């Protein structure tokens, strides 16, 4: 059942925007790294010399993979740190950090995604989300 509560404005909308940006940048790093790794593997399987000849474009894909891996690790650490400290103003539960406790039935949850990804995408596309612990609807704007 969809909640009919009026959405509250979040007291710190900047923290929510930073959390959404961190999550999306982290996903971009992951996709870039996986794509670069896939290109490296496909090229090494189709090349007769294998991975022994890393010249030109192959070296570029390797550097792209290492850069994406490093960027993902830094972004994931920052996302974890930020996610633990961005709290719901009503129940004090972390907005971007999923804990093993039970979730509210009105929590934002899209099929095939977790609670954090659903909240991030809901904030990105609509500017609203429901807290996963208390179910209270929040919006970015005042």
C-alpha positions in Angstrom: 0.0 0.0 0.0 1.3 3.4 -0.9 1.7 5.9 1.9 -0.5 8.9 1.8 1.6 11.1 4.0 2.8 14.4 2.8 6.6 14.3 2.1 8.7 16.1 4.7 11.6 18.2 3.6 14.9 16.8 4.7 16.8 19.2 7.0 20.1 18.6 5.1 19.3 18.2 1.4 22.9 18.8 0.5 24.0 15.6 2.2 21.4 13.7 0.2 22.7 15.2 -3.1 26.3 14.3 -2.2 25.1 10.7 -1.3 23.4 10.3 -4.7 26.4 11.7 -6.5 28.8 9.4 -4.7 26.6 6.3 -5.4 26.3 7.2 -9.1 30.0 7.9 -9.5 30.9 4.7 -7.8 28.6 2.8 -10.2 30.3 4.5 -13.2 33.7 3.5 -11.9 32.5 -0.1 -11.5 31.0 -0.3 -15.0 34.1 1.3 -16.6 36.4 -1.1 -14.8 34.4 -4.1 -15.8 34.2 -3.0 -19.4 38.0 -2.4 -19.5 38.7 -5.8 -17.9 36.3 -7.4 -20.5 38.2 -5.8 -23.4 41.5 -6.9 -21.9 40.3 -10.5 -21.6 38.8 -10.6 -25.0 41.9 -9.2 -26.7 44.2 -11.6 -24.8 42.0 -14.6 -25.9 42.0 -13.5 -29.5 45.6 -12.4 -29.7 48.2 -15.1 -30.5 50.8 -13.7 -28.1 48.4 -13.4 -25.1 49.1 -10.9 -22.4 52.9 -10.9 -23.0 52.7 -8.0 -25.5 51.1 -5.1 -23.7 51.7 -2.3 -26.2 49.6 0.6 -27.5 45.9 0.2 -26.9 46.2 -2.8 -24.7 48.3 -0.8 -22.2 45.7 2.0 -22.3 42.9 -0.5 -21.4 45.1 -1.8 -18.5 45.6 1.7 -17.2 41.9 2.4 -17.5 41.1 -0.7 -15.5 43.6 0.2 -12.8 42.3 3.8 -12.6 38.7 2.7 -12.4 39.6 0.2 -9.7 41.4 2.8 -7.7 38.6 5.3 -8.2 36.0 2.7 -7.2 37.9 1.9 -4.0 38.2 5.5 -3.0 34.6 6.3 -3.9 33.3 3.2 -2.1 35.2 4.2 1.1 33.9 7.7 0.9 30.4 6.4 0.2 30.5 4.1 3.2 31.8 6.9 5.5 29.2 9.4 4.2 26.4 6.8 4.2 26.9 6.0 7.9 26.6 9.7 8.8 23.6 10.8 6.7 20.7 10.0 9.0 16.9 10.1 8.8 15.7 13.1 10.8 12.8 11.2 12.3 14.1 7.7 13.2 17.9 8.5 13.0 18.5 5.5 10.8 21.2 5.8 8.1 19.7 6.8 4.7 22.4 5.3 2.5 23.7 2.4 4.6 21.6 -0.7 4.8 21.6 -2.5 8.1 20.3 -6.0 8.8 17.3 -4.8 10.7 13.7 -5.1 9.4 12.6 -2.6 6.8 9.4 -0.6 6.8 6.7 -1.8 4.3 6.5 1.7 2.8 10.3 1.9 2.1 11.4 2.7 -1.4 12.3 -0.6 -3.0 12.4 -1.1 -6.8 12.3 -4.7 -8.2 15.8 -6.1 -8.7 17.5 -3.4 -6.6 18.4 -3.1 -3.0 17.1 -0.4 -0.6 20.1 1.9 -1.0 20.1 1.8 -4.8 16.3 2.3 -4.9 16.5 5.3 -2.6 19.4 6.8 -4.7 17.5 6.3 -8.0 14.3 7.6 -6.5 16.1 10.8 -5.2 17.8 11.2 -8.6 14.6 10.9 -10.7 11.9 12.3 -8.4 13.7 14.2 -5.6 11.8 12.0 -3.1 12.4 8.8 -1.1 10.8 6.9 1.7 13.1 6.0 4.7 13.8 2.3 4.7 13.5 2.1 8.5 10.5 4.3 9.4 8.8 4.7 6.0 8.5 8.4 6.3 8.5 10.2 2.8 11.1 12.9 2.4 11.8 15.4 -0.4 14.8 17.4 -1.3 13.2 20.8 -1.7 11.8 22.8 1.3 
